[in-house]
Amino acid sequence: MQPLGYSVTGLETLHSRFEAKFRTAALGAVRSPLRICPLGAHVDHQGGVVTGMALSEGVDLVYSATDDGYVRVQSLDFPDEEVFHVDQPPEMILGFWGSYLRGATRSLSRTFKLRRGINAVVRGKLPIGGLSSSAAVTTAYLMALCDANELSVAPTDLIRFSHWVERDFIGLNNGILDQSANILSRARHLMVMDCKDEGHELVPQAPEMPPFEVAIVYSGISTSLMQTDYNNRVAECKVAAWILQELCHGRVSPFHEAILRDIPHEVHAEHRSGLPGRFMRRADHFFGELERVRRGVAAWKAGDLDLFGRLVFESGMSSIHNYECGCPELITIYEILRSVPGVYGARFSGAGYRGCCIGLIDPACRTRLEQTVDAEYPSRHPEHRDTYRTFFCGVADGASLTRC
């Protein structure tokens, strides 16, 4: 069993590394959490309703402002340093960690005139895909740059700045779930967001809900979403919406405007059989997931973690069979988690093409869960024997900035 992330001592070490590199005291520190989406899988890009929780672990960044306008960031997870001026952030390079720093600078520069850069040291890369470390690190850069330039930015605007980085700069056609969960979440609450109108609610955890924590089983596979079928699935959902428009009304909207959220439930129920093959499955997942979110929020309010967890399991099954994401390794982990007593619910985390499965678990089942994973996963996928990992963590508040 491995703890996930860094302790207070680790943050002190980050301050020491900053002072040793830049020969000055830090101005502030940003703590930007990783996130999970228990229910609402793969619906944010279609304007669906999603849920999110921030994890107790994430990305840490220590920084100071620079009067010369230069951005200098040293990652403790990669060997190189990123340096550029706020007036000339370079283009995106696929797979390069500094692209999110470049994107954050460009995103703010579209609205504000940045006069100061930052010196910073950042740490937080984990061998896990699917917890949205990209949104976490982008938020950290944005918050530090805003503080350095004395910019007051509302959380909803921060979400939009961060989303622009991934969608318009990096080129991933995702929704706003990752950024919203990273920024808006609060401990002991379920963040519920309508991705069509961007309204959100923080639903408090019922006092009678039993204790739980989050298990994260990393498959050993890390791949950029730009190298997966993620964008294809987004397009397939839009095609499904387009076809349903045609079947119901005999006319369609411009393709870039077509989303499943604009299709009434009754239209889907009446015309779903007219959708060819995979397009019917994508629509079935979307409308099924909206219903699971509705029921899951009610279960959360009632403190019914058993029902909430069963809906998470159902979400995972629909992701496999209707949305058709995943890979043999992730499906194996999902099946293992389903078999372990004390796991309330589990599903792939993130887009589900690489990375990890998450489970909501009774803390008392930690040892049994890890032993089961260790007994079964490496024997079925020996190529990942040395890279898979099991982690455990809690839930926490969204991103925060602390002045030193």
C-alpha positions in Angstrom: 0.0 0.0 0.0 1.3 3.4 -0.9 0.2 6.8 0.3 -0.7 9.2 -2.5 1.0 12.6 -2.7 3.0 14.7 -0.3 3.1 15.5 3.4 3.5 18.9 5.1 7.2 18.0 5.3 7.2 17.5 1.5 5.8 21.0 1.0 8.5 22.4 3.3 11.0 20.6 1.0 9.4 22.3 -2.0 10.0 25.7 -0.3 13.6 24.8 0.3 14.1 23.8 -3.3 12.6 27.1 -4.4 14.8 29.2 -2.2 17.9 27.3 -3.2 17.1 27.8 -6.9 15.9 31.4 -7.0 17.8 32.8 -4.0 14.7 34.6 -2.7 11.8 33.9 -0.4 8.5 32.7 -2.0 5.5 34.9 -2.4 2.9 32.1 -2.1 2.0 28.5 -2.5 -0.8 26.8 -4.5 -2.3 23.5 -3.6 -4.3 22.2 -6.5 -6.0 18.8 -6.0 -6.5 15.8 -8.3 -10.2 14.9 -8.8 -12.6 12.0 -9.3 -16.0 11.9 -10.9 -18.1 9.2 -9.1 -21.1 9.7 -11.4 -21.6 11.6 -14.7 -19.0 9.8 -16.7 -18.4 11.0 -20.3 -21.3 13.4 -20.4 -19.7 16.8 -19.7 -18.8 17.4 -23.3 -22.5 16.9 -24.2 -23.8 19.4 -21.6 -24.7 16.7 -19.1 -24.9 16.8 -15.3 -21.8 15.6 -13.5 -20.5 15.0 -10.0 -17.0 15.6 -8.7 -14.8 15.4 -5.6 -11.4 16.8 -5.0 -8.8 14.4 -3.6 -6.6 15.1 -0.6 -3.5 14.9 -2.9 -2.6 17.0 -5.9 -0.1 19.4 -7.4 2.0 21.8 -5.2 3.5 25.0 -6.6 5.7 27.5 -4.7 6.3 30.8 -6.5 7.3 34.5 -6.5 6.6 37.4 -8.9 9.1 38.6 -11.4 9.2 42.3 -12.5 11.0 41.5 -15.7 8.0 39.6 -17.1 9.8 36.2 -17.4 8.2 32.9 -16.4 10.7 30.5 -15.0 9.4 27.2 -13.7 11.3 24.2 -12.6 9.5 20.9 -12.4 10.7 18.4 -9.8 9.2 15.6 -11.8 10.9 16.3 -15.1 14.6 17.1 -15.8 14.2 20.4 -17.7 13.1 24.0 -16.9 10.6 26.1 -18.8 11.5 29.8 -19.5 9.7 32.4 -21.6 8.4 36.0 -21.4 4.7 36.6 -20.6 4.4 38.5 -23.9 5.7 35.6 -26.0 4.6 32.2 -24.6 5.7 29.5 -27.1 3.4 27.2 -29.0 2.1 23.9 -27.6 4.3 20.8 -27.9 2.3 17.6 -27.5 3.4 15.6 -24.5 5.6 18.3 -23.0 4.8 19.2 -19.4 5.5 22.9 -20.1 2.7 23.2 -22.6 0.2 23.7 -19.7 2.3 26.6 -18.4 2.4 28.1 -21.8 -1.4 27.7 -22.2 -2.1 29.2 -18.8 -0.1 32.3 -19.7 -1.8 32.6 -23.1 -5.3 32.1 -21.6 -4.9 34.9 -19.2 -3.3 37.1 -21.8 -6.4 36.9 -23.9 -8.2 39.0 -21.2 -5.5 40.7 -19.2 -2.2 42.5 -19.9 0.3 40.5 -17.8 3.2 42.6 -16.6 4.8 40.2 -14.2 5.9 36.6 -14.6 6.7 34.0 -12.0 9.6 32.1 -10.6 8.2 28.7 -9.5 9.0 25.2 -8.5 6.2 22.6 -9.1 5.7 19.0 -8.1 2.9 16.6 -8.4 3.3 14.3 -11.4 2.1 10.9 -10.4 2.2 7.8 -12.6 -1.6 7.9 -12.9 -3.8 9.1 -15.7 -7.5 9.8 -15.2 -7.3 12.0 -12.1 -6.9 15.2 -14.2 -3.4 16.2 -13.2 -3.5 18.5 -16.3 -6.4 20.5 -14.9 -4.7 20.6 -11.5 -1.4 21.9 -12.7 -3.1 24.4 -15.1 -5.1 25.8 -12.1 -1.9 26.1 -10.1 -0.2 28.1 -12.9 -3.3 30.4 -13.4 -3.6 31.1 -9.7 0.1 32.0 -9.3 0.1 34.2 -12.4 -3.1 36.0 -11.2 -1.6 36.6 -7.8 1.7 37.9 -9.2 -0.2 40.3 -11.4 -2.7 41.3 -8.7 -5.7 40.0 -10.7 -8.9 39.2 -9.0 -10.5 36.3 -10.9 -13.8 34.6 -9.8 -13.8 30.8 -9.6 -16.2 30.5 -12.6 -13.8 32.6 -14.7 -10.8 30.5 -13.5 -12.7 27.4 -14.7 -13.1 29.0 -18.2 -9.4 30.1 -18.3 -8.3 26.6 -17.5 -10.8 24.9 -19.9 -9.5 27.1 -22.7 -6.0 25.7 -22.2 -7.1 22.1 -22.6 -9.7 22.7 -25.3 -8.3 25.4 -27.5 -4.6 25.3 -26.8 -4.0 21.6 -26.2 -6.8 20.5 -28.5 -8.8 18.1 -26.3 -12.6 18.4 -26.9 -13.5 17.9 -23.2 -16.1 19.6 -21.0 -15.6 21.5 -17.8 -15.9 18.7 -15.3 -12.2 18.5 -14.5 -11.7 22.2 -13.9 -15.0 22.5 -12.0 -14.2 19.6 -9.6 -10.6 20.9 -9.1 -11.7 24.4 -8.3 -15.2 24.2 -6.7 -15.1 21.0 -4.6 -15.3 21.1 -0.8 -14.5 18.4 1.7 -17.5 16.3 2.8 -19.6 17.6 -0.1 -20.6 16.2 -3.5 -20.1 18.8 -6.3 -22.9 18.6 -8.8 -22.6 20.7 -12.0 -24.9 21.2 -14.9 -22.4 21.5 -17.8 -24.9 23.2 -20.0 -25.6 26.2 -17.9 -22.6 25.8 -15.6 -24.7 26.1 -12.5 -23.4 24.0 -9.6 -24.4 22.8 -6.2 -22.4 21.6 -3.2 -24.4 18.8 -1.6 -23.3 18.1 2.0 -22.6 14.6 3.1 -25.4 13.2 5.3 -24.2 12.8 8.9 -25.4 9.2 8.9 -23.2 8.2 5.9 -20.6 5.7 6.9 -16.9 6.6 6.5 -15.3 6.0 3.1 -12.1 6.7 1.3 -10.9 6.5 -2.3 -8.9 3.6 -3.6 -6.9 4.3 -6.8 -5.5 1.4 -8.7 -3.1 2.5 -11.4 -3.0 0.2 -14.4 0.6 1.0 -15.4 -0.6 2.6 -18.7 0.0 6.3 -19.2 -1.0 7.8 -22.5 -2.0 11.3 -23.6 -5.7 11.6 -24.3 -4.7 13.1 -27.6 -3.4 9.7 -28.6 -6.7 7.9 -27.7 -10.2 7.7 -29.1 -11.4 10.5 -26.7 -12.2 13.0 -29.5 -13.8 10.3 -31.6 -16.2 9.5 -28.8 -17.1 13.2 -28.5 -17.9 13.2 -32.3 -19.9 10.0 -32.0 -22.1 11.5 -29.3 -22.7 14.6 -31.5 -23.6 12.3 -34.5 -26.1 10.5 -32.2 -27.7 13.9 -31.3 -27.8 14.9 -35.0 -29.5 11.7 -36.0 -32.1 12.0 -33.2 -32.8 15.5 -34.4 -33.4 14.2 -37.9 -35.6 11.3 -36.7 -37.8 13.6 -34.6 -37.9 16.9 -36.5 -36.7 16.1 -40.0 -34.0 18.8 -39.7 -30.7 19.2 -37.9 -28.7 21.9 -36.3 -25.2 22.8 -37.4 -23.0 19.8 -36.4 -20.8 21.9 -34.0 -23.9 22.9 -32.0 -25.4 19.4 -31.7 -25.3 17.9 -28.2 -27.3 15.1 -26.6 -28.4 17.3 -23.7 -30.6 19.2 -26.2 -32.5 16.0 -27.0 -35.5 15.4 -24.7 -35.6 12.1 -22.8 -38.8 11.1 -24.5 -37.3 11.7 -28.0 -34.5 9.4 -27.1 -36.9 6.8 -25.8 -39.0 6.9 -28.9 -36.3 7.0 -31.5 -33.3 5.3 -30.0 -34.0 2.1 -32.1 -33.4 4.3 -35.2 -29.8 5.0 -34.2 -27.3 2.8 -35.9 -25.0 0.6 -33.8 -22.5 2.5 -31.8 -24.5 5.8 -32.0 -27.4 4.1 -30.1 -25.0 2.9 -27.5 -23.5 6.3 -27.0 -26.9 7.9 -26.5 -28.0 5.1 -24.2 -25.0 5.8 -22.0 -25.7 9.5 -21.9 -29.3 9.3 -20.9 -28.6 6.4 -18.5 -25.9 8.4 -16.9 -28.1 11.4 -16.4 -30.6 9.1 -14.5 -27.8 7.6 -12.4 -26.6 11.1 -11.4 -30.2 12.1 -10.4 -30.6 8.9 -8.3 -27.0 9.2 -6.9 -27.5 12.8 -5.7 -30.7 11.7 -3.9 -28.8 8.7 -2.3 -25.9 11.0 -1.2 -28.4 13.4 0.5 -29.9 10.4 2.3 -26.6 9.0 3.4 -27.2 5.8 1.4 -23.6 5.0 0.4 -24.6 1.4 -0.7 -27.0 2.7 -3.3 -24.6 5.5 -4.4 -21.9 2.9 -4.8 -24.1 0.5 -6.8 -24.9 3.4 -9.2 -21.1 4.0 -9.6 -20.7 0.3 -10.5 -23.5 0.7 -13.1 -21.7 3.7 -14.5 -18.6 1.7 -14.9 -20.5 -1.1 -16.7 -22.1 1.3 -19.0 -18.8 2.9 -19.8 -17.5 -0.4 -20.9 -20.5 -1.7 -22.9 -22.3 1.5 -24.1 -19.6 4.2 -24.2 -17.0 1.5 -25.1 -14.0 3.1 -23.5 -11.4 1.2 -21.5 -8.8 -1.4 -22.2 -8.2 -4.9 -21.0 -6.1 -3.8 -18.1 -8.7 -1.3 -16.8 -11.5 -3.8 -17.2 -9.5 -6.3 -15.2 -9.1 -3.8 -12.4 -12.8 -2.9 -12.5 -13.7 -6.6 -12.2 -11.3 -7.0 -9.3 -12.8 -4.1 -7.4 -16.3 -5.4 -8.0 -15.3 -8.7 -6.3 -13.8 -7.2 -3.1 -16.2 -6.9 -0.1 -16.2 -3.4 1.2 -15.9 -1.7 -2.1 -19.1 0.4 -2.4 -18.6 1.3 -6.1 -15.9 1.6 -8.8 -15.4 2.8 -12.3 -12.7 4.0 -14.6 -11.4 7.5 -13.8 -11.3 10.2 -16.4 -11.8 9.3 -20.0 -11.1 5.6 -19.3 -8.5 4.8 -22.0 -5.5 4.6 -19.7 -4.6 5.4 -16.1 -6.6 4.0 -13.3 -9.8 2.8 -11.7 -11.2 4.4 -8.6 -13.2 2.8 -5.9 -15.2 4.2 -3.0 -14.3 1.9 -0.1 -14.8 1.0 3.5 -11.4 1.9 5.0 -11.4 -1.5 6.8 -11.1 -3.3 3.4 -7.8 -1.6 2.4 -5.6 -4.6 3.1 -7.9 -7.1 1.5 -8.3 -4.9 -1.6 -4.6 -4.5 -2.1 -3.9 -8.2 -1.5 -6.5 -9.1 -4.1 -5.1 -6.7 -6.7 -1.6 -8.0 -6.1 -2.7 -11.6 -6.4 -4.7 -11.1 -9.6 -3.6 -8.1 -11.7 0.1 -8.9 -12.4 -0.7 -12.5 -13.2 -3.3 -11.4 -15.9 -1.1 -8.5 -17.2 2.5 -9.5 -16.5 3.8 -6.7 -18.7 2.7 -4.2 -16.1 4.0 -6.2 -13.1 6.5 -3.5 -12.2 4.4 -0.4 -12.9 0.9 -0.9 -11.5 0.2 0.6 -8.1 -2.5 0.8 -5.5 -3.1 4.1 -3.6 -5.5 5.3 -1.0 -6.5 8.9 -0.1 -9.3 11.1 1.2 -11.4 13.9 -0.3 -10.7 17.6 0.3 -11.4 21.2 -0.7 -10.7 22.6 -4.1 -7.6 24.5 -5.2 -6.3 27.1 -2.7 -3.6 29.8 -2.6 -1.7 30.7 0.6 0.5 33.8 0.9 3.9 33.0 2.5 
